[in-house]
């Protein structure tokens, strides 16, 4: 006997039709991304343009004669490398210190019950609402008085840049990490204690890896605000130019008679590179950290 085989019909895939609303949303997102990226493109383009094209009264969004003269003027500037290392040192210290302090503080306000805990969190929130410009003059006098009492962290030192940025980074970092610490179930902590783990071991070997994506997310904001700082660097570094940071190097290209826009754009491009490298290194942790913050 022969059995007839039933032919197998392959499903026919119909082309996916996108809704007009989704197409409009995607087009709007592309336009918004182009509007955000255009200033960066123009900065890099101006850095590679010859001086004649940069100063032209009829600028065009391209160049047929790219040049590295602006970058040569930037790197030939005196103490540019020192300014770069100063910025890297200040940003690195602020990122590491704020992450560790915020982690311990967020654990304390989340896991422990003590008086004025709510008041303390409200003070952290209020501190974020005060404009930095309104506190610059009081901080100037504070750094001057602290420098008289404790040498090494007063005016004209890198400590005068580290302390204010650390103070402004902590409230946001504590608020953000508080949600990550709260998301870790207390049953996990109790199980660790039953297995013989001390509080310090649970803190650094269990809790710290779990909230590490949140630490990366807060570190990105701390790094950007510290790296791009100009106000504190201009206010607190008065005479010790060897302790200036990279944004101060831009002032060399601003001249009374004519500004060197090619040098300004080239120096700004060099300043942007460490931020891009930092983003590339932590992008995976950053996405998971921001996703966890939104979920909480």
N, C-alpha and C positions, 0 to 999 in steps of 0.2 A: 504493500500500500504506500502510496505517496501522499505526503501531507503538503498541502499548499501553504506556502509561506506568505504571511501577510506583509505587504510592503510597509516599510518603516517610513513614515513621513517626517521629514525634517522640518522643524518649526521655522516659519518664515518670519524673519525679524523686520518689523516695520520701522522705518526711520523715526527717530525720536524728534518730536516737534517741541521746540522750546516755546514757552509761553511768552507773550509780549512783555509781561511784567518782569520776567527774569532777564530777558534781553536788555531791557531798559536799565535794570539794576547792574548788570555786568558792564554795560556801556558807561554808566555813571561811575562805577568803580574804576574803570580804565582811565576815564577823564580825570578823576580825582588823583589817581596814582601818577598820571603824567604831570598834573599841576604841582604835585609835591616833589617829583623828581626833576622838574625843569630847572629850579635854582641850582641844584647840585650839578646838573649837566652844564649849565652856563658857567659855573665856577671852574670846573675842570677844563672846559673849552677855553675860557679866558686865560687859564694858567699856561696853556700850550700855544696860545696865539702870539704872534710877534707883536712888538710894541706898537707898530703902526696900525695894526688891525684892532688892538684893544682900545686905542684912543680915537678910532675912526668915528665920525659923526653918523655913519650909516652902518651899524653893526649887522652882521649876518650870523645865523646859527650854525656856522661851519667854518673851517679853515682849510685851505689847500697847502699851507706852508707851516706845519707845526714846528715849534721851537722849544728848546729847553733852557732858554736864556733866563726866564723868570725863576726856574728852579735853581739855576746856578747862583743867581743873586741871593736866593734864600739860604742856601747852604754855605755860601761864602760870608754870610753875615757873622759877625763876631759873637761868640757865646751862644749860637743857636743850638748846638748840641747840648750845652749845659742847661738851657731853658727846657729842652725836651726831656732831659733826665729829671729835672726838678718836677715837671708836671707828672711824669710817670711815677715818681716817688710819692708825691702828695696823693695822687689818685689811688695808688696801690695801698697806701697806709689807710686811707679813708674807707676803701672797699673792704679790706680785711677786718679792720677794727669795728666798723659798723655792722658787718655781718655777724661777728662773734658776739658783740654786745647785744645786738637786737635779738639774736637767738636765745640768749640767756634771759633777757628781759621778757620776751614773748612767752617763754616757758614759765617764768615766775608769775606773770599776770594771768595766765591761763590755768595753771595747775594748782596754784595756791590761793587761799582765801585770806585776805588781810584787810585791815582798815584803809579807807581812802583809795581802794583799788580802782573804783569807777571814776573817782576824781582824777586820779593819775592818768587814766586813759583819755578823759576829756581834755586834760591839759596837753597831752600829746596831739590831739586833734586840733586844738586851738593854736598850737605852735605852728601847724601847717598853714594856717590861714593868715599869719602875719607876713607882710611883704618883706623880702630881704632888704630892699632899699631903706625901709624904715628902721632897720636894726644896724645899719652899717656904722653910723656915728657912735651909738652906744658900744658896739663891739670894738670900735677903734680905741676908745678910752679904756675898755676892759682889757684889751690886749696890751695896751701901754702899761697899765697897772700890774697885770700879771707878769709882764716882762721884767718889771722892777723887783718883783718878789721871787720869781723863778726864771733864771736866765736860760735862754734857749728856746722859749716858746712865746716871746713877746714880738713886738713889731720888728720888721726887717728879717724875720726868720721864717722858715718853712712851717714851723709849729703854729704860727699865726694864721696860716691857711688851713692846716689840718684840723685844728680844734673847731672853728666855725662850721666847716663842711661836715664834720662828724656830728655836730649838734643838730644841723638841719637834716641830715640823712636818717638819724635814728628814729624820729617819730613815725615817718612813713614806713620804715622797715619793720618797726615793732607792730604797727597796725596790720601790715600785710602778713607777717609771720604768725601773728596770733591766730589767724584762720587755719594755717597749716598745722600748728600745734594742736588746735582744738579738734582737727579732723582725725588725729591719731587716737584710737579708742583707749580709754583708761584700762580696759581689760588686758590690753597688751602690756601695759606697765605693771599691772598686778601679776601677770604671768611671769614677767621677767624677775620680779622680786621673789616670787615663789621658787624660781629656779636658782636663786642665790645671787642674782645680779645686784650690785650696789646702785645707788642713785646716779653716781657719776658714770658708771658703765652703761646704764640704760640711756643716759643723756647723750653720750658721745657715740656709742656703738649701735644704738637702735633708733633713737629719736632723731639724731642729727642726719643720718642718711635719708630718713623719710621726708624731712622738711628741706632737704638740700635743693630741690628745684625752686622752692620759694626763696631761698638764700641767693640763688643765681639771679632770679628776677629782680630782687631788691638791689643786688650788686650792680646790675646794669644801670639803673637809675642813679645810683650813687656815683658810679664812674663817669657817666655823661655830665652830670651837674658839676662835678669837681674838675673834670678835664677841660670843660668849656668856660670855666670861671674867669671873668675879667674884673668884676667889681671888687672882690676881696683882694685880688692880686694888685690892683691899682691903688687900693686904699691902705693896705697894710705893709706893702713892700715899698718903702719910700726912698731910701738911699742905698741899700744893699742890692744893687742890680744883679749881683751874682746869684741871688736867691729868687729872681724873677721866674715866672712860668712861661709856657709857650704862647698864650694869648698876648702877653706883653711884647713879644717879638714882632707882632703886627704893627706896633706903633712906629717902628723904624721906617716903614714904607709909606707912612702918612707924613707928607712934607708940606711946609707952608705954601710953596709956590705951585707944586704939582704932585699929586699922589701917584705912586707907582702901583697902578691897579693890577698889573701882571704879577708883581711880587706879592701883593696882598692875596690874590687868588691862588697863587702857588703855595704860599704859606698856609692858607686855609685848607687847601687840598692835603698837604702834609699833616695838618692837625686832624683831618677827618680819617686818615688811614688807621690809626690805632683803634678808633671807635669801631670801624668796620671789622678789623681783625678780632676785636673783643666779641662782637656780635657773632661772627662766624664760629668762634670757639665755643660759645655758650648757647647757640641757637636752639639746639634740641632741648636742653634743660630750661631755656627761657620759655619755649612754647608750652611745655608741661607745667612750668611754674605759673604762668599766667592763666592756663586752663584750670589749674587747681584753685587759684585765687578767685576766679569767676564762679567756679562751681560752689565754693564755700559761701 
